[in-house]
């Protein structure tokens, strides 16, 4: 690992924390008091992602192998958030999937595309990085719209 890899390590770490946090919410291990925080972590990560991608995929540089994890982590968060509690209501909290506002097919297709992007990044790093940015943005948009309509 090189010092140049630190920004991507931070991004992967942030997405991992968001995934673990929402998974613990899904399993009802932790309280839903701060259930909004993981999605804001993902939103901020997706906003910073293009800057890190441009820096890491610049000509003449060797992109980090950690890019393979970014899109699949965004897809995993998308699925985990879909089954998380809707903390914007009042107790007892319903799950986001129960609202019926976002079709499950959209969630699963987004996660499948994110997984495919991770595989493509494994095979062709620069092309995968170029695809990772819009795929992660798409996952964040699906997360956002799964909250907006209910």
ABEGO torsion letter per residue (X at the ends): XBAAAAAAAAAAAAAAAAAAAAAAAAAGABBAAAAAAAAAAAAAAAAAAAAAAAAAABBGBBBBAAAAAAAAAAAAAAAAAAABBBAABBOBBBBAAAAGABBAAAAAAAAAAAAAAAAAAAABAAAAAAAAAAAAAAAAAAAAAAAAAX
